[in-house]
Amino acid sequence: MPRAPQCPICKRPLPEGAGAAVFHPFCSKRCADADLGRWLTGSYAIPAVEVDDESESEAGGGPDEAGEPWPPGRGGRPPVRH
C-alpha cells in the first residue's frame, strides 16, 4: 500500500481535500515559510567545482584555441563558454 504524502519540512501527513493544494507540497504556511527561509539563507546548495579560466587555457581548452574552426572541418563559431 502506498504511503501518504508527507510534508518535506515537518514530515507530517499532508492534508486531504479541497484545501490541500493551498500550501502544496507543504502542510501549512509555517512549513512553506520555513522552506523559503532555507532558500534565502543559502541552506540549499548544489556542490560545484570551480574551474579557473587560466587552468582551462593551459589544458588546451579545445580546437578553437588551436586555430581550428569549430566544429573541426565545418567552420563557424565556437560555442559560448560561461
N, CA, C and O atoms as a MOPAC input file, in Angstrom:
PM7 MOZYME 1SCF
protein

 N      0.84000 1    -1.17200 1     0.00000 1
 C      0.00000 1     0.00000 1     0.00000 1
 C      0.89200 1     1.24400 1     0.00000 1
 O      1.82100 1     1.32700 1     0.80400 1
 N      0.62800 1     2.21500 1    -0.88800 1
 C      1.47400 1     3.41100 1    -0.94400 1
 C      1.32000 1     4.26000 1     0.31000 1
 O      0.24600 1     4.34400 1     0.90500 1
 N      2.42200 1     4.88100 1     0.68700 1
 C      2.39500 1     5.76000 1     1.85800 1
 C      1.73500 1     7.08200 1     1.51500 1
 O      1.77800 1     7.53100 1     0.37000 1
 N      1.13000 1     7.69600 1     2.50700 1
 C      0.53000 1     9.01400 1     2.32100 1
 C      1.65400 1    10.03000 1     2.13600 1
 O      2.69900 1     9.91300 1     2.77500 1
 N      1.45400 1    11.02700 1     1.26700 1
 C      2.49700 1    12.03700 1     1.08600 1
 C      2.75700 1    12.79700 1     2.37700 1
 O      1.84300 1    13.05700 1     3.15900 1
 N      4.02600 1    13.14800 1     2.58300 1
 C      4.43500 1    13.84500 1     3.80100 1
 C      4.96100 1    15.23400 1     3.47400 1
 O      5.45300 1    15.48400 1     2.37400 1
 N      4.85200 1    16.11700 1     4.43100 1
 C      5.43100 1    17.45200 1     4.32500 1
 C      6.95400 1    17.30700 1     4.36100 1
 O      7.47400 1    16.63400 1     5.25100 1
 N      7.67800 1    17.91300 1     3.43000 1
 C      9.13500 1    17.76100 1     3.42500 1
 C      9.83600 1    18.45400 1     4.58600 1
 O     11.00700 1    18.17200 1     4.84000 1
 N      9.16200 1    19.34900 1     5.29500 1
 C      9.77300 1    20.05700 1     6.41900 1
 C      9.52700 1    19.34400 1     7.74000 1
 O     10.47700 1    19.02400 1     8.45400 1
 N      8.25100 1    19.08900 1     8.07900 1
 C      7.93900 1    18.51900 1     9.39600 1
 C      7.59700 1    17.02800 1     9.35000 1
 O      7.43900 1    16.40300 1    10.39900 1
 N      7.48100 1    16.45900 1     8.16500 1
 C      7.20900 1    15.02300 1     7.94700 1
 C      5.80400 1    14.59100 1     8.36200 1
 O      5.53500 1    13.39100 1     8.41200 1
 N      4.90000 1    15.52500 1     8.66000 1
 C      3.51300 1    15.16000 1     8.95000 1
 C      2.80100 1    14.81600 1     7.64700 1
 O      3.18600 1    15.30000 1     6.58300 1
 N      1.76000 1    13.98100 1     7.72500 1
 C      0.98600 1    13.66900 1     6.50800 1
 C      0.32500 1    14.93800 1     5.96200 1
 O     -0.13400 1    15.78600 1     6.72700 1
 N      0.28300 1    15.05800 1     4.64800 1
 C     -0.34600 1    16.21800 1     4.03300 1
 C     -1.86100 1    16.12600 1     4.16700 1
 O     -2.42100 1    15.03100 1     4.11600 1
 N     -2.53100 1    17.27000 1     4.33900 1
 C     -3.99300 1    17.25500 1     4.44300 1
 C     -4.62400 1    16.84400 1     3.12100 1
 O     -4.05000 1    17.04900 1     2.05100 1
 N     -5.79900 1    16.26800 1     3.20900 1
 C     -6.53900 1    15.85800 1     2.01800 1
 C     -7.73300 1    16.76900 1     1.83400 1
 O     -8.15200 1    17.45200 1     2.76900 1
 N     -8.27600 1    16.78200 1     0.64100 1
 C     -9.48100 1    17.55100 1     0.37900 1
 C     -9.19900 1    18.79300 1    -0.43700 1
 O     -8.11700 1    18.95300 1    -1.00200 1
 N    -10.19200 1    19.67300 1    -0.49200 1
 C    -10.13300 1    20.86100 1    -1.34700 1
 C     -9.04400 1    21.83800 1    -0.91800 1
 O     -8.43700 1    22.48500 1    -1.77100 1
 N     -8.78400 1    21.95900 1     0.37200 1
 C     -7.78300 1    22.90900 1     0.84800 1
 C     -6.36200 1    22.38700 1     0.81900 1
 O     -5.43500 1    23.10400 1     1.19500 1
 N     -6.17300 1    21.16800 1     0.38700 1
 C     -4.84300 1    20.55700 1     0.42300 1
 C     -3.85500 1    21.22800 1    -0.51900 1
 O     -2.65700 1    21.24400 1    -0.23500 1
 N     -4.32200 1    21.78100 1    -1.63100 1
 C     -3.42100 1    22.34100 1    -2.63200 1
 C     -2.93500 1    23.74800 1    -2.28000 1
 O     -2.07500 1    24.28800 1    -2.97700 1
 N     -3.46100 1    24.34600 1    -1.22600 1
 C     -3.10500 1    25.72600 1    -0.88900 1
 C     -1.60900 1    25.86900 1    -0.60600 1
 O     -0.98900 1    26.81200 1    -1.10000 1
 N     -1.02300 1    24.98300 1     0.15700 1
 C      0.39600 1    25.08100 1     0.51100 1
 C      1.21400 1    23.92800 1    -0.05600 1
 O      2.35100 1    23.71500 1     0.36500 1
 N      0.66300 1    23.19100 1    -0.99200 1
 C      1.33300 1    22.01300 1    -1.55300 1
 C      2.72900 1    22.35700 1    -2.03700 1
 O      2.85900 1    23.36700 1    -2.72800 1
 N      3.76100 1    21.63000 1    -1.74800 1
 C      3.82300 1    20.31200 1    -1.12200 1
 C      3.99000 1    20.35500 1     0.39000 1
 O      4.38800 1    19.36000 1     0.99600 1
 N      3.69000 1    21.49600 1     1.00900 1
 C      3.83500 1    21.63800 1     2.45800 1
 C      2.47600 1    21.49400 1     3.13100 1
 O      1.43600 1    21.62100 1     2.48400 1
 N      2.49400 1    21.22700 1     4.43600 1
 C      1.23700 1    21.03100 1     5.16200 1
 C      0.64000 1    22.34400 1     5.64600 1
 O     -0.55900 1    22.41600 1     5.91400 1
 N      1.46000 1    23.38100 1     5.76200 1
 C      0.96300 1    24.64500 1     6.31100 1
 C      1.81300 1    25.81200 1     5.81200 1
 O      2.86700 1    25.62100 1     5.20500 1
 N      1.32800 1    27.02600 1     6.08400 1
 C      2.08700 1    28.22600 1     5.72300 1
 C      3.39800 1    28.26700 1     6.50100 1
 O      4.41900 1    28.71300 1     5.97900 1
 N      3.36900 1    27.80700 1     7.73600 1
 C      4.58300 1    27.79200 1     8.55800 1
 C      5.68900 1    26.98100 1     7.89800 1
 O      6.83400 1    27.42700 1     7.83800 1
 N      5.35100 1    25.78100 1     7.39600 1
 C      6.36400 1    24.93400 1     6.75700 1
 C      6.79900 1    25.52300 1     5.40900 1
 O      7.96800 1    25.41200 1     5.03800 1
 N      5.87100 1    26.14600 1     4.67700 1
 C      6.23000 1    26.79400 1     3.41600 1
 C      7.19000 1    27.94900 1     3.67400 1
 O      8.15200 1    28.13100 1     2.92800 1
 N      6.93800 1    28.73500 1     4.72400 1
 C      7.83100 1    29.84600 1     5.06700 1
 C      9.19000 1    29.34800 1     5.55200 1
 O     10.21100 1    29.97300 1     5.27000 1
 N      9.21400 1    28.23600 1     6.27500 1
 C     10.48400 1    27.66400 1     6.71800 1
 C     11.32600 1    27.24500 1     5.51700 1
 O     12.53900 1    27.45300 1     5.50600 1
 N     10.68700 1    26.65500 1     4.50500 1
 C     11.40100 1    26.24900 1     3.29500 1
 C     11.93400 1    27.47000 1     2.55200 1
 O     13.07800 1    27.46500 1     2.09600 1
 N     11.12200 1    28.51300 1     2.42600 1
 C     11.56600 1    29.73900 1     1.76700 1
 C     12.76400 1    30.33500 1     2.50300 1
 O     13.71700 1    30.79000 1     1.87200 1
 N     12.71900 1    30.33300 1     3.82400 1
 C     13.85000 1    30.83100 1     4.61200 1
 C     15.12500 1    30.05600 1     4.34400 1
 O     16.20800 1    30.64100 1     4.30300 1
 N     15.01500 1    28.76600 1     4.16200 1
 C     16.20400 1    27.95100 1     3.84100 1
 C     16.77400 1    28.33300 1     2.48500 1
 O     17.99200 1    28.40000 1     2.32200 1
 N     15.90500 1    28.58600 1     1.50800 1
 C     16.39100 1    29.01200 1     0.18800 1
 C     17.07500 1    30.37300 1     0.28900 1
 O     18.14200 1    30.57500 1    -0.29000 1
 N     16.47100 1    31.30100 1     1.01700 1
 C     17.01200 1    32.65300 1     1.08500 1
 C     18.32300 1    32.74200 1     1.85400 1
 O     19.14500 1    33.61300 1     1.56800 1
 N     18.53100 1    31.86100 1     2.82300 1
 C     19.78700 1    31.89300 1     3.58500 1
 C     20.88000 1    31.05100 1     2.94600 1
 O     22.01600 1    31.05100 1     3.42000 1
 N     20.55300 1    30.32900 1     1.86900 1
 C     21.57000 1    29.53200 1     1.18500 1
 C     21.76600 1    28.15400 1     1.77900 1
 O     22.77200 1    27.50200 1     1.49700 1
 N     20.83000 1    27.69300 1     2.59500 1
 C     20.95900 1    26.35400 1     3.17900 1
 C     20.87800 1    25.26500 1     2.11900 1
 O     21.49800 1    24.20900 1     2.24900 1
 N     20.10500 1    25.53400 1     1.06600 1
 C     20.01900 1    24.58200 1    -0.03500 1
 C     21.08100 1    24.98200 1    -1.05900 1
 O     21.06200 1    26.10000 1    -1.57200 1
 N     21.98800 1    24.08300 1    -1.34800 1
 C     23.02900 1    24.38300 1    -2.32400 1
 C     23.45100 1    23.10200 1    -3.02600 1
 O     23.40000 1    22.01500 1    -2.45000 1
 N     23.86200 1    23.24300 1    -4.25900 1
 C     24.37900 1    22.11900 1    -5.02800 1
 C     25.89100 1    22.27100 1    -5.06400 1
 O     26.39100 1    23.29100 1    -5.53800 1
 N     26.63000 1    21.28500 1    -4.57600 1
 C     28.08000 1    21.39600 1    -4.59300 1
 C     28.59600 1    21.47100 1    -6.02500 1
 O     28.12400 1    20.75100 1    -6.90500 1
 N     29.56200 1    22.34600 1    -6.24600 1
 C     30.13000 1    22.50300 1    -7.58200 1
 C     31.63000 1    22.69400 1    -7.46000 1
 O     32.13000 1    23.15600 1    -6.43400 1
 N     32.33100 1    22.33500 1    -8.50600 1
 C     33.77400 1    22.53100 1    -8.56200 1
 C     34.02500 1    23.73700 1    -9.45300 1
 O     33.61400 1    23.75100 1   -10.61300 1
 N     34.69400 1    24.74200 1    -8.91800 1
 C     35.01300 1    25.93300 1    -9.68300 1
 C     36.20700 1    25.65200 1   -10.58800 1
 O     37.17100 1    25.01300 1   -10.16600 1
 N     36.14700 1    26.12600 1   -11.82100 1
 C     37.23100 1    25.94500 1   -12.78100 1
 C     37.78400 1    27.31300 1   -13.12100 1
 O     37.03900 1    28.21300 1   -13.50900 1
 N     39.09700 1    27.47100 1   -12.97600 1
 C     39.74500 1    28.73200 1   -13.31200 1
 C     39.84500 1    28.87600 1   -14.82100 1
 O     39.98200 1    27.88200 1   -15.53400 1
 N     39.77700 1    30.11800 1   -15.31500 1
 C     39.98400 1    30.36700 1   -16.74200 1
 C     41.41800 1    30.03000 1   -17.12900 1
 O     41.66000 1    29.54500 1   -18.23400 1
 N     42.38300 1    30.28100 1   -16.22500 1
 C     43.78600 1    30.00800 1   -16.52000 1
 C     44.05100 1    28.51400 1   -16.67600 1
 O     44.75100 1    28.10000 1   -17.60100 1
 N     43.49300 1    27.70200 1   -15.77300 1
 C     43.74900 1    26.26700 1   -15.84500 1
 C     43.09200 1    25.66600 1   -17.07400 1
 O     43.59200 1    24.67700 1   -17.61100 1
 N     41.98800 1    26.23200 1   -17.53200 1
 C     41.32000 1    25.73500 1   -18.73000 1
 C     42.14900 1    26.04400 1   -19.97200 1
 O     42.25800 1    25.20500 1   -20.86600 1
 N     42.73400 1    27.24100 1   -20.03800 1
 C     43.53000 1    27.59700 1   -21.21000 1
 C     44.86000 1    26.85400 1   -21.22700 1
 O     45.37800 1    26.56100 1   -22.30400 1
 N     45.42900 1    26.54000 1   -20.05800 1
 C     46.66800 1    25.77500 1   -20.00500 1
 C     46.46100 1    24.34400 1   -20.46600 1
 O     47.36800 1    23.73800 1   -21.03700 1
 N     45.27900 1    23.80200 1   -20.22300 1
 C     44.98900 1    22.42100 1   -20.57700 1
 C     44.61600 1    22.28000 1   -22.05000 1
 O     44.33900 1    21.17200 1   -22.50800 1
 N     44.60500 1    23.38000 1   -22.80000 1
 C     44.21400 1    23.29800 1   -24.20100 1
 C     42.71600 1    23.13000 1   -24.29400 1
 O     42.21800 1    22.02700 1   -24.51900 1
 N     41.99900 1    24.22200 1   -24.12000 1
 C     40.55400 1    24.20300 1   -23.99300 1
 C     39.77900 1    23.65700 1   -25.15800 1
 O     38.58400 1    23.41000 1   -24.99700 1
 N     40.35500 1    23.44800 1   -26.31300 1
 C     39.58500 1    22.89600 1   -27.41600 1
 C     40.13800 1    23.31900 1   -28.75000 1
 O     41.15000 1    24.01600 1   -28.80800 1
 N     39.49500 1    22.91200 1   -29.82700 1
 C     40.01100 1    23.18200 1   -31.14800 1
 C     40.00900 1    24.66200 1   -31.51500 1
 O     40.81300 1    25.07800 1   -32.34900 1
 N     39.13800 1    25.46600 1   -30.92400 1
 C     39.11000 1    26.88300 1   -31.25600 1
 C     40.36800 1    27.59900 1   -30.79400 1
 O     40.76700 1    28.58900 1   -31.40700 1
 N     41.00600 1    27.12200 1   -29.72200 1
 C     42.23200 1    27.73700 1   -29.24400 1
 C     43.44200 1    27.30500 1   -30.06100 1
 O     44.47500 1    27.97300 1   -30.02600 1
 N     43.33800 1    26.22500 1   -30.78000 1
 C     44.43300 1    25.75300 1   -31.61800 1
 C     44.35800 1    26.38100 1   -33.00700 1
 O     45.16200 1    26.04500 1   -33.87600 1
 N     43.40800 1    27.28400 1   -33.22800 1
 C     43.27200 1    27.93400 1   -34.50800 1
 C     42.42300 1    27.16100 1   -35.49500 1
 O     42.30000 1    27.56600 1   -36.65100 1
 N     41.83800 1    26.06200 1   -35.06600 1
 C     40.98600 1    25.27000 1   -35.94600 1
 C     39.55100 1    25.75800 1   -35.81600 1
 O     39.16100 1    26.24200 1   -34.75400 1
 N     38.76000 1    25.63900 1   -36.87800 1
 C     37.35500 1    26.05300 1   -36.78000 1
 C     36.56300 1    25.11100 1   -35.90000 1
 O     36.95700 1    23.96900 1   -35.66600 1
 N     35.42800 1    25.61600 1   -35.41100 1
 C     34.55800 1    24.79300 1   -34.57700 1
 C     33.26500 1    24.54200 1   -35.30200 1
 O     32.72500 1    25.51300 1   -35.83000 1
 N     32.71900 1    23.39100 1   -35.38900 1
 C     33.39800 1    22.12700 1   -35.15900 1
 C     34.44300 1    21.87900 1   -36.22900 1
 O     34.34300 1    22.43800 1   -37.32100 1
 N     35.43200 1    21.06800 1   -35.95000 1
 C     36.53300 1    20.86600 1   -36.88600 1
 C     36.03000 1    20.48200 1   -38.27700 1
 O     35.19900 1    19.58700 1   -38.43300 1
 N     36.55300 1    21.18100 1   -39.27500 1
 C     36.23100 1    20.86000 1   -40.65400 1
 C     34.94400 1    21.48700 1   -41.16300 1
 O     34.63100 1    21.34600 1   -42.34500 1
 N     34.18000 1    22.18100 1   -40.30700 1
 C     32.89800 1    22.72300 1   -40.75500 1
 C     32.86700 1    24.25100 1   -40.73100 1
 O     31.96400 1    24.84500 1   -41.32000 1
 N     33.81200 1    24.89500 1   -40.07800 1
 C     33.75900 1    26.34600 1   -39.98400 1
 C     32.73600 1    26.78400 1   -38.95300 1
 O     32.15700 1    25.94500 1   -38.26200 1
 N     32.50600 1    28.07500 1   -38.83800 1
 C     31.52000 1    28.57000 1   -37.90100 1
 C     32.14000 1    29.07300 1   -36.63100 1
 O     33.36200 1    29.16500 1   -36.51300 1
 N     31.29000 1    29.40200 1   -35.67200 1
 C     31.74700 1    29.98200 1   -34.41700 1
 C     31.80800 1    28.91400 1   -33.33200 1
 O     31.02300 1    27.96600 1   -33.34600 1
 N     32.73800 1    29.06500 1   -32.39200 1
 C     32.79100 1    28.11800 1   -31.27400 1
 C     31.63500 1    28.37900 1   -30.32300 1
 O     31.05700 1    29.46600 1   -30.34600 1
 N     31.28600 1    27.41000 1   -29.48600 1
 C     30.20800 1    27.60300 1   -28.50900 1
 C     30.62000 1    28.63800 1   -27.46300 1
 O     31.80700 1    28.82400 1   -27.19400 1
 N     29.64400 1    29.29400 1   -26.88800 1
 C     29.88900 1    30.29900 1   -25.85100 1
 C     30.18900 1    29.57900 1   -24.55000 1
 O     29.46900 1    28.66200 1   -24.15400 1
 N     31.25400 1    30.00000 1   -23.89100 1
 C     31.63300 1    29.40700 1   -22.60300 1
 C     31.27300 1    30.37700 1   -21.50600 1
 O     31.53000 1    31.57600 1   -21.62000 1
 N     30.68000 1    29.86900 1   -20.44200 1
 C     30.27000 1    30.72600 1   -19.31400 1
 C     31.14700 1    30.48200 1   -18.14300 1
 O     30.96600 1    31.10300 1   -17.09600 1

